[in-house]
Amino acid sequence: MYFEFGPSKLAGKHVLDATFRAYETWSYNCSPHWLDLERTDNISEGTRWPGPKQLNQMGDRYVSAGRGDLCSPEQPNSWIEFNDNPDEKDENLTSTVRALASGKMSRLTLMLRAKDEGDPRAWKRFDKNAELKVWYMHKPGVPTSVGAIPGTGNKAQCRPAKDPLTVTVDTPKVQARVQTKVEQHQGEEEGSLQAEFVMQRSSTDTTSGSWSEVWKDYEPDSGWSPDGTTEDTTTTKRADGGLYRFKARTQSHWVYNGKKGDLFSPYSKWCYLRIDSTAPKEPTIESHRPYTECVANDCVANGHPGANGSFTFKPNRADKDVKQYRWRLLTSEADATQTRPARPDGTAPVAVRPGLAGTQTLSVEASDLKLDKEGRVRWGPPAEFVFKVGLAEGSTGRWRFDDAGPGSSKLTANDTGQVGARHDVILREEAATGWSTMGRRGAGDYSLRLNDNLGDADKQVGYASTDGVPVNSQDSFTVSAWTYLTDASVNRAVLSAPGEHGSAFTLYYSSAAKKWVFNRTDRDKDGPVYIRSLAEAENPPLKVWTHLVGVFDTQGDADKSNDTIQLYVNGRPQGKPVVLVDEAPTYTPWTADRNMMVGRSKVGGGYGDYFLGRVDEIATWQRPLEPDEIREESRLERKGAPTNELVGHWDATISSGGKVTESPEDPDDPSSTGFPYRRGAMDLSDSGARLTGDDATALVLDGKSGYASAAGPVVDEAGSFTASARVRLTKSEFAGKQVGYRGLVAGQATPVGKESSWALWVEKTGDDTYRWKFGRTAVSATGKVASSAVVEAEDPIGPEEWDTWVDVTGVFDAGLDFMDDEADQRFGVARLYVGQFAQQGEDDAGFARPQQGDGALTAGRGAVNGTTGHYLPGDLAKLRVWTGAMTPAQVTDQIAEPST
């Protein structure tokens, strides 16, 4: 009999003890016989006799039960329990269940069998209601909200080495919120936790000095706190002028069966601070309009994103020589800092422009322009001003194109905008337009299909248009769309607004520039001047989802000399805003009063530039969206979580011959028309790769020459994406590899050079020590590595992870910008998941510049450090790629499959 368990109930727990019990209802005779509990490979629809491979023994029992009064003494039905016997080293049920709880295996399959299956007297029967009883503690997670609390503020800040936080007291207060790896309030218990703080001082009081530990503390100092508790403590007296750094970790305590112990999370990243009693103190912040300071139980929303707030910064009463101020909105994605010189009286009037609705924290620091020990202008501790920003005016139009599916005769996409009249989109030229299952919001969503079902260019005239104008093109507006372009041989219009002679604006792909473009024409006349905001990168990839936004901004006045346009690609501004009159002195903002077209534009009085591919999630606003709002729009959230779309899926379990086929469109019908994105099968190498398996089909790779490949790329890597593989490592083949060897699970090649734009791999980091890793690499035009971001698993691969199926997932979130420890800007964060668990390290793996991969997508080998190879010794069941960065909950639900 086989029993299979998923990790959902154990996620985030550290297993202390485990017992498996099965209910025996019959035995052949009254004599006891040996019964084995074995761990095997997982079972599935493809499992064939003689069943999955046995991996190792969990335990054995010498028992007989279930014959009732046929035996003397009576042998009633009975629970038979298996628990580790310390005297038998081959019994490791507890450690195996611990690995399951840690995500190091996707499922745990246990088999009950007679030790001697050839002896009919050893046969037994069991009910199907077996149980796995587990004693556990909560695993600690890296604490959040780590930072120093400066002066009068109540929001802790963690600053990088090149921009340490200034503290004017010699006993600074530090803070951390303790965490478990289980979502807070999701269970009946929330852990027994402490925060551990460690502080070091620089030997030279500069970042170039050596560091030594000077202080350490635990909070609470006695007892334990539950998950989510914010702990703070004051350090002992520190030296004035010193440069310090500190970090924190969560400690989790347990008591079980007369024993007790502790587990520790990884540390948070370092937070830097300088103690300077002579630095300017916290300035005073005064607000004039429209924003007001939040106080206890009273936080009124005012203004809206993009509405300037009028503030005055004033020096602290203790300061007489303030020369400059700098400020930032702590809630801004970009964490941008701006400066303003002080007037002779030390004050500075400042306009602060919030980019998002909701509660915002304005942080302001003062400077006397004196230099610190590293020759940089010193800044005092920040003052904080908390205010709430009202909601922005909503969209004037939004079309999700989920109104119908393929084959439907419906020709209308409903407008679900929020402001003004509704303008439904009508599909034109029915033979060339329709509905597609390739919807950007994932399974069950649809999009607008345009022209790419027709081979004859003369027939590629499908488009769609509104039955009215959703935006006034003479005033500020924003247009947004998700595009899936399949042909770049000529110009391809996404959105446009036609007039008498041409289009007031067009969002399109330019075949001449080989870039995405947002343009305006100077006037509605013959021979107009085209004013363009162009994408920074040439040759955007085809057959991928890309988010495009065009912004026209009149700056809120009637002065056309400061009107600008700007293109955003995947949430990022492309270059600087283009001032229209600088490009065309004849420019005059004009109104396209007819409709908005999807998939074509008007040029020289005629129509053309028809789009080939898919368009989805179009939206318009009668205002310029703020950069933070555009970043938020690119996440395409549904019910508070970003959406993702499966765009590549190769499944070895349903494959045969020399190819790893794509998953069928209908998983219950392998003969269905195929995966809607139709990437094509992955071809196997001439040697070292085969489709076979003991119990179910898998791609078996020898670690010497075997791999599989398909045409890539499958995602726009300037945006967010997720890649995951179900893989089984062969320990015997890895044992002979040298330290530093990388076995590439899957990856995408860079356009030039022998590197991987992204890759999942396992690396031999020491003698008999291996770790999962996920990374991104950007290269120069000559193929030299220009930037990289690598994240590795917290723990080395344990014995239970070998020769069993494990889900490894890499996520690149392009929407998360931050400043690294060297105060360098990072654009996006790489994350690694083993099973359903995010692997946490002291620092985020940030990417310094976007890189788009090209060429072959491979499984089982890749390019690293200028060489191609790095073959994987192991088996591959599935390789999947999504557009969009998955959250931990989405990784759990869509990849780790913990509900078994």
N, C-alpha and C positions, 0 to 999 in steps of 0.2 A: 504494500500500500504506500501511496505517496501523499504527503501533506506539504502544502506550500504556504509560506508566510511572507507578507510584505512588511516594509519598515514603518508604515504610517503611524502606528501606535507608539513606536519606539523612537521616532525622530527627535533628535536633540537630547537623548538620554545616554548616560553611561551605564552600561549593564554591570551590575555587581554579581548577579547569580541568575541562572536560568534552569528551568526544569521542563522537560517535555513529558506529557502523560497521554496515553491512549487507553481506551476502554476495551479490554479483551472480553469477547463474548463466546468464544469457543476454542477448544484445543482438541487435538486428535485423540489424546488419551490423558490419563491422570499424571503421567510422569513429566516433570519439568524438562524443558529444553532451552537451549540458548537462543535468545532473540537479539538481533542487532538493530541499532538505529544508525543509519548511514546518511551522510550528506551527499547529494547527487547534483548534477547539472539540473537546470530548470526544466520543467515540462511545458509543452505548448501544443498547439494544434498539429504541429509537425513531428511530434515525438513518435518514434517508431520502436517496435520490439527489437531488441530486448530492453528498451528503456534507456534513460539517460545514464551517462557515465558516473560511476561511483567515485567520489572524491576523497572522503576520509570518514572514519568512524566517530560518531558522537557518543556512543556508549553501548553497553550490552547488559542483558538481564537473563537470569536463569529462573524461569517461571512457568507456571501452568495455571490457567484460570478459565472459567466459563463452562465447566462441565456439571456444576451444581451438585446434586446429591448422588450423581453417578460415581462420585469419588468419596473416599473416606480417608481423612476428614473431607467434608464438603468443600468444593471449589466453586464458589459463586462467581458471577461476572465481576471483574475488578479493574480498577485503574492501575496501569503499569507505568511507573515513573522512571525517567532517566535523568540523572544528574551527574555532574563530573565527579569521578572518583580520584582523589589526589594520588592514590597509589598507582593509577594507570595513566601514564603520560599521553596515551593516544586518545583520551577522552577530553574533548575541548568544546563541549556544547556552549559554555558560557562565553568563551572568547569568540566563537563563531557568531553567536547572537549579538555580541558587542559590535562585531564588524558590520552586521546587518543594520544595526541602529545607527552606525556612523556613515551609512550610505556606501560602504565599500563593496556591496553586492546589491543587485537590484531586487533579488528575491532569495529566500532560503527554502530549499526543497529538501525534505527529510523523507527517507524511505524506511519502513519497517520490513524486515525480512528475517527468515530463519537463518541462523548461522550456517546450517547445512540444508540448503534448499532441496538437495537430493534425497533427504530423509523425510518421507511423508509423515512420520510420527512427530516431526517438529512443526508441522503446519498449524497456523492459528488464524482466527478471525477477529477483527476489531471494528468497532463503530467508526463512523466518519467524523465524530465530534472530538477529535484530538485537541489538546490545549498546549499552549506554550506559555508558561508562567515565568514572569520576569521581575526581578527586584532591581531597582535602578536609582540613580541620582541624576539631577539636571547637569548637563555639560555647560560649562561657562562659555560665554561669548565675549568677544572684544568689547570693552565698555564704550559707550557713546558719550557725546557732550563733554569730551575731555578738554580741559583748558584751564587757564588762570582767570580769576575773576578780578578785573581791573577796577580799582577805586570804588566809585559809587555805583558802577554798573552791576547788573545781575545776570548778564549773559557771558558765559565763559568763552574765551577766545583762545585758539591754538594757532600760533603764528610760526612761519618757517624761519630757518636759520638766518636768512638774509634780511628778515624784517621782524626781529623779535618784539614781543610785547613789552612796553615799558611799564614798570611798576615802581612807584615812588616810596613804597614802604618796604622795610627790611624783613617782614614776615608775610610774604605773599600767600594768598589763599588759592588752592587748586581744587579741581572738581572732576568727577567722573560719574557716569550713570552705569551701575552694574547691570549685566545682562546674562541671560541664559540663551541657549540656542533654540529654545522653544518660544514661540510667540507669547508675549505677556498676556496673562488672563485666559489662556487657552486650556488650562488644566486645573485640577483641584489643588495643586501645589505649585509654588513659584520659586523653589530653590532656597538654599541657605548660602548667602553670598557675602563677600567682602570685596572692597576695592583696595588694591595694593598700588601705592604711588612710589616711584623711584625718581630722585633728582640728582643730576650731575652738574658740576661746574667746569668751565673751561679754564685751563691752566694759564692762558694768556688773556682771558676775558675777551677773546675774539674767536671767530669760528674756526680759525686755523690752529687753535690750541688743542692739546689733548684733554680728554674728559675723565673725571674721576667722581665716584659716587660721594655725595655729601649729606644726603638725607633720604630716609625711607619711612613709610608709615602705612598703617592699615586703617580703614574705616568701614564699619564701626570698629572702635578699638576693643570692644567686647561684644559677643553675640554676633548675630548674622542678620542680613536684610534680604527681603524678597526681590525678585526680578523687577527691574525698572526703577529701583531706588537711586536717587541722586545723592552721592556721598561727597562731602567737601571737608577739607582740613586745612589748617594753617601751618605752614612750615616753621621750623625753628629759625632763629635769627640768622640772616644771610648777610654777606658783605656788600656794602654799597659799591656800585660800579661793576659788580660781577655779572657775567653772562652765564645763564643757567638753561638747562633743558630738563624736561621731565616727561614721563609717560606713565601709563596705568594699565593694569590688567585686572580681570575678574577672577576671584578665587571662589570655588564651589566646595562646600564641606559635606561629608556624608558620614553616617553612622549605620552599621549593619552587622548583625550577628556577632556582637561583642567587639567589633573592630571599627575603626574610623580612619578617614583619609581625606585628602584634598586633591582637587584638580585645578589647573590654571589655564586660562585662555592665553592666546598670544597677546603681546603688548600692543597698545595703541601706538600710533606714530609719535615721534618726539614733538613736543611743544616748547618753543624757545621764549625766554623772557630775560630782560635786563633790568637790574635794580639800579635806579638813578634818582636819588633824592632831590637833585637840583633841577631835574627836567620839569618843564611846564606841567601843571596839574590838569585835572579834567576840566575842559572848558564848559561853559554854559550854552545850552541850545534853546533858542526861542523860536517858536513857530508863529507865523502870522496868518497865513491862509494857504490852502483850505484845510490843512491837516492839523489835528489836535492830539495832544499826548494822551495815551491810554493810562488810566489809573485803575485801581482795584475796582472790579465790578462795573467799570464804565469805559468802554472802548468803542467810540462811535466811528463808523466808516464815513470818510469824506473823499471827495475827488474821485479819481479813477486812474488806471495805468496811463502814463503819458502826460498826466496833468501835473505841471510843475508845482511844487510846494515852496512857499517863501519862508526861509529860515534866516536867522541871524546867529552867528557864532560869536561868543564873547569869551574873553580870557577869564580864567579862574581869578578870584579876588587876590590870591596869593602871588599872581604873576603880573609883572610890569613890562616884559619884553617879548610878548608873543608877536611873531612876524608872519606866521603862515598857519593855515589849517588844512587838514586833509580829511576826507570823509568817504564812507562806503556804506552801501546797504548790505547788511549781513545776509539778507535773504536773497540777494541777487545771484543768479546762476554764475555769472562771470566774476563776481566778487571784485568788481572794478573799483579803483581808488581814484579820486579826483582831488585836486588841490586848489586853494585860493589864497592869495596874499591878504594879509590883514591890513586894514586901514590904520592911519596914525594912532587912532584911539584903541587899537587892538581888536576891533570887531571886523566882521566880514559878512555882508549880505550874500546869501547863496540860494540858488534855485536847485532843488532836489527833485528829480524826475523818477518816480517809482515805475518799475516795469511790469509789476504784477499786482493783482488785487490781493486783499487780505492783510494780515498783520505784518508790518515791516519794522525792522530795527535799524535806525540810523546811528552809525558809530562815527564819532568825530574826535580827532586828536589835534593838539596844538604843538607848534614848534617855535623855538627861538632861533632857529637856523644855525645853532652851534653843532659841531660835529662830535660823533661818538668815537669810541676807541678804534673803530675801523674806518674812520674818515667819512662816514655817512651822516647826513642830516639826522639829528635825533628828534624823536617825537615823544610826547608825553603819553600817559595812559588815556584810553578813550573814555569819553562820556557817551551815554546811549540815550536815544529818544525813540520810544516805541509808539507807533501810530498805525491806524488801520486805513487801508485804501479801499474805496468802494469799487463795485463791479464796473467794468468797462461796458460801453455800448456793444450789444451783441452783433452777431453776423446779420447782414442784410440778405444773405442767401447761403444755403448749405444743401448740397446734393450728395447723398451717400450711394446712390445707384444700387441700392439693395431692394428695389421695387419689384424685380422679377428675375427669373432664372433663364438659362439658355433655352431657346425654342419658344419663348413666350411671345405672343403677339402684342403685348403691351408696349407702347411707344412713349410713355411719359415717366420721367423721374421727378418725384415730388420734391419741392423746395421746403426744407425744414428750418429755414432761417428764423431769426428772432425779432428782427426790426423791420418795419415797413411792410409793403405788400409782398405777397409771395409770387415768385416767377418760376413756374415749373419748366424743366428742360424737356424739349421734344426731340426724339430721335428722328433724324432725316435720312433719306436714302436707305430704305429698309434692308436691301440686299447687302449693304456694307456696314450696317450698324447692328448692335444687339447687346445682349447681356452675357457676361462671362462669370464663371465660377472662380476666376482669379481675383478675388476681392482682398483689398489691403487689410481689412480688419479680421481676417482669419476664416476658419471653417464656418460655412453657412453664409458668408458674405458674398456679394456680387460686385461687379464693376461694369463700366461701359466699354464695349468692344468696338474698335474702329478699324475697318479696312483690312486687317492683316489676314482675313480669311479669303482674300481675293488675290489671285496671281496677276491678273491683267491690270496694269497701272491705270488704264482709262476707266476702270470700274471702281477705283479706289477714291471715291468721292463722298464717302459717308462722313457725317458730322452730326452735331446736335446743337440746339440753340434754345435760349430762354424765350418766353413769350412776353418779354418786356426787359427793361434795363435794371439790373440789380444794384448797380453803382453809378453815380454821377462822375464821369471821368474828368470833369473840370475841377473837382475838389479832391481832397485827400482820400485815398482808398487803398485797400490791400486785397489781392487775389491769391488764392492758394489751391494747389492740386497735387495729388499723387499721380505719377506717370510711370508707365511701363512701355518704353519705346522698343520697337522691334526692327526698325529700319532707319538708317541715318544717311541714306544716299542723297536726300534733298532736305530742304527745310521742313520741319514738322511742328505745326502750331498746336499748342495745348489750349490756350484761352486767348480770345481777342474780342475787341469791341469795335465793330465796323461803323464807319461814317459814310459820306457820299463818295469819297475817293479812296480812302484807305482806312486803317485801323488806328484808333486813338491809342491803344496799347496792344501789345502782343507778348505773350509768354510762350517761348518756343525754343526748339533746337535749331541752331544755324549750321548748315552743312559747310558753309564757307569758313566760319570761325571754328567749327568743330566744338562748339560749346553751347551750353544752355544760355539763353538771353532773355532779358526783360527790356522791352523798348517802348518808347513813345515817339510819335511823329510831331514835328513842330507845328503843323497846321493841317487841316483837312483840305488838301488841294493836290493837283497833279504834281508829281516830282517832289514829294515831301522829303525833309531831312529826317533820317532815322537816328534817334538818340538812344544809345544802348548801355545797359549795365550787364556786363558779361561775367560768366562763371570764371573762376580762377584756373580750373583744370580743363584741359582739352580731352577730347575723345572719351566722353562719359560712357560707361559700359551699357550695352544693350541687354534687353530681357532681364532687367532688374527694376525694382521699385525705387523711385527717387522722389523726394518731396521738394517741390518748387514753390516759392513765394515771390510775388512782385509787389513792391511798396511804392506808391506815389505820395509824396509829402509836400504840401503847400506851406508847411510850418505854421498853419493856422492864421495866415494873413492873406491879403490880396496882392502882395508884392511877388510878381512872378520871378524876380531875379534870384530868389532863394529856393525855388521849387526843385525837388530832387526825385530821382528814382533809384531803387536799389533792388537787386536780385539776391535772394537767399536760396541756398541749396542744402537740403538736409538740416535745416535749422541754423545755418551759418551764413553771415553776410559775406557777399563776394566783393572784395575790394571796398572802396569807400563809396558813399553816396555820390551819384553823378548829378552835378548841377546842370540843369537843362539849358539855360541860356549860355553857359560857357561852351557848350557843344554846338548850339544853334542860336545865334542872336535873334533869329526870326521866330523863336518858340513862343507860342501862346497856348495856354491850356484850353482845350476845346472838348465839347461834350459829344460823345457817341450816343445818339438818342434812339437807336433801333433795338438792339438786343445784345446779348453776349453769346459768342459762339464757342463751342467746344470742338476742337479737332480741325479747325480751318481758320484762315484769316483773309482779310481783304487787302489786296495790294494793287495799286494802279487801276482801281475801278473794277477789278475782277477778283474772283475767289480762287484760293489755292492753298498750298502748304498743308495738305491733308495729313492728319496724324495716322500712324500705323502702330497699333498696339492696344493698350488699355489706359483708361483714365478713371480715376476714382477720387472720392472724398474732396470734391470741389467746395470752396467756401469763399465768400466775399464779405468785406467790411467797408463801411463808409468812413474810414479813419485809418491812419497809419498805425499798424500794430507795432508795439514795442519789441525789441529783440528778444526779451524774455518770454513774451507772449508767443512769438513765432517758434521759439524753442519748445514751448509747451504744446503748441499746435502740432508740431512734428512728432510728438509722442503718440498722437492719435488715441487718446485714452477712451476707454469704455469702462464705466463703473469704477472709476478711480485708478485703473491700471492701464499701462500702455498696451496696445494691441500688437500682435505679431502674426505673420502669415508664413506658413510652411511653403517654401519655394524650391526646395531640393530634398528628395527622399529616395535613397537607394536601399533596397531591402534584400540582403543575401538569403534570408530564410525562405524566399519564394523564387529564388533564382536557380538556373541550371546552365550547363554548357560553359561558354567562355565569357559570360557577361553577368554583371550585377544589375538586375533590372530595377526600374523605378517601381515604387509602390503603386498598386492599382488605384484608380480613382475611387472605386468602391471596395473597401477592404474585405467585404463579405462576398465579393464577386471578382476573383482574380482575372476573369476574362473581360472585365470592363475596359473602357477605352483608354485607360492609362492616366497617370498622374497629370493634372491639368497643365503643369508648366512644361512638360515634355522636354526635359533636359537631354534625354537620351541615356542609354545604359552606360555603365562604367565598364570599360574593356579591361580584361585581365592581361597581365604581362605574359610574355612567351614562356617564362619559367617561374617557379617559386610561388605561384598562386593557383588555388583550385577551389571549386565549390563542392564541399563535401562535409561530412560530419558523422559522428557516431549515432546521434539521435535526431538531429535536425540539421538542415543545410546551413552552412556558414562559409564565409570567405576565409580560407585557411592560408596563412602567409608564413613563409619559411624563415623570414628574417635575414635573408641573403640576397634575394633578387625579386621576390614577389611583391606585386602591388596591383592596384586598379586605378583607372583614370577616366575622367569625362571632361568635356569642354566646360570651361569656366569663363568668367566668374558667375556666381548665381545671386549675389547681393551687391548693392552699392555700398562699398566699404567706407565711404565718406560718411555714411549714416550708421545707425545701430543695427546689429545683427546678432544671431545666436547660432552656434554650431554644436552638434552633439553626436557622439558615437557610442554604440554599445559594443564593447570590446572585451576580449578574453586574452590575457597575456600568458605566454608559455614560459614558465620559469626556467626550464632546462636550457632553452635557447639563449636566454638573457645572461645566464651565469657566466658564459665565456666571453662576454663583451667587456671592453675596457671601460674604466671609469670615465665618465663624460659622454658615453654613447647615448644617442637619442634615437628612440624608435618612434617614427612619425606615425601617428594614428591617421590623421587627415590634415590637409592644408591646401592653401591656394598660393600659386606662384606669384612673385612680383613681376612687373612688366619687363624689367631687365635685371640681369644678375642672377646668381643662384642663391635665392633667399625665398622664404615663405612670407607672403603678406599677412597671413594668419595661419596658425597651426596649433593642433593638439598633439601632445607627445608624452612619452614616458622617458625619463632620463635616469641613467645610472649615476648617482651623485657620490657614491662611495662604494667600498667593498661590500657587496650584498645589500646595498641601500639604493632604493629607487623611488622616484617621485613623479606624480602627474604634473604636467605644466600646460599652460596656454599662453600664447604670446602673439604680438603683432610686430611687424617690422616695416619700416619705410626705407627706401633706397633713393640715392641720387640718380641722375640721368646716366651715370656710368655704372650703376649697379652697386655702389658702395653704400654700406649701411649708414643711414642718416639719423635714424631714431628707432627705438624699440621699447616695448612694454611687455614684461613677462610676469605672470603670477604663478606661484607654485602651491601645491597642496601643503597643508599644515603638517601632516604626518607622512612619514615614508609608507610605501606600500607594504601592508602586512601580509602574513602568510595566507590569510583567508581570501585575499584579493587575487592571488595567482590561480590560473586555470579555472576561473569562474567569470561570469558575465558582470561587467561593471559599466555604468553609464558615466561618461565624462563629458562635460559641457563647458564650452567657452562662450562668454557673453562680452560683446563690446558695446558699451553704452556711450554713444556719441554726444548725448545730451548732458553729460556731467563734466564740467570744466573745473579746474582747481589749480592752485599754485603749489608746486612741489616744494621740497625742503630747501631747494636752492632759489626759491622765489621765481622759478620759470613756469610759464603758462603751460598747462597740459590740456589737451583737447580730447576728452573722452577717457573712459576708464575700462580696462580689461578685467574680467572676473572669471574665476574657475570654479566649477561645481564638480564634486565627486558624489555621485548619487544625487540627492536633493540638497546637499549641504554646500553653501558658499565657503570657499577656503579663504580664511582671513589672515592677513599679514600685517606687519607694522606700517606699511606704506601702501597707498593705492598704486596700481600699475597704470600710470597715465601715459598717454600717447602725445608726442610733441608735434606731430604733423600728420594730416590725413594721408593715406596711401590706398590706392585702388589696385587690387590684384588683377592679373590677366593670365591667359593661357590655361593650362590644364589644372583641374581640381583633382587631387590624388588622395588615395587611401593606401596606407602601408609603406609609403616612402615620401620624401620631400627634400627641399633644398635648405641647407643651413650653413652659415659661415662660408659661403662660396663653393660648397660642394653639394652634389646631388647624390642621394642614396638614403642613409639612415633608415634602413628597412626595419619593419616591425615584426618581431617574432610573436605571432598571436593570431587570433581569429576576429573577424568583424561580422556582426549581425546586421547593424543598421548604421547609416550615415544620414543625418538630417540637418538642414540649414533653414533658418527662418529670417525674414526681414523683421527687424525690431528686437530690442533688448528685453529679454525675459526677466521678470522679477523672481525672487526665490519661490514665491507661491506658484508661479507659472512653470518654473522648472520642475517643481514637485508634481503638479497636475498633468503636465504635457510630456514630461520626459521620464521622471523617476518611477512613475506608475506605482505609488506606494499602497494602493488600495487592495492589492491581491490578498 
